[in-house]
Amino acid sequence: AVVSTQSTGIIGVMMSCLVPVILVGFISFIDSTVVLSQEFFVAFHWLLLANSAVNPVLYGIVNPFFRRAYIKLLRHIKQIIWTKWCGPVVKKCRRVTAPIRDQDLK
């Protein structure tokens, strides 16, 4: 049931991004007198771009191999960010501040 719900969601997202573009292309091919405004073409091309951006996320949700690869990639990125940007700041703060002892709180 979970797999069918996920696949239905994926198909729904892909169809909502692709069907308008396909319909406009088909209509303009059959009847060249139909003229659509530039805003429609821009919006439909943004839908195509959105489809390209959403596909890797959807594959990561559904496919366990993609999911493991994403988790591995995110951990690697987190490690890079931590060591490059956060690491020196934390080390510097640790050197400057002394640990709090029970005596200091009395």
Sequence and secondary structure as in RCSB ss.txt:
>XXXX:A:sequence
AVVSTQSTGIIGVMMSCLVPVILVGFISFIDSTVVLSQEFFVAFHWLLLANSAVNPVLYGIVNPFFRRAYIKLLR
HIKQIIWTKWCGPVVKKCRRVTAPIRDQDLK
>XXXX:A:secstr
 HHHHHHHHHHHHHHHHHHHHHHHHHHHHH TT    HHHHHHHHHHHHHHHHHHHHHHHHH HHHHHHHHHHHH
HHHHHHIIIIIHHHHHHHHHHS    HHHH 
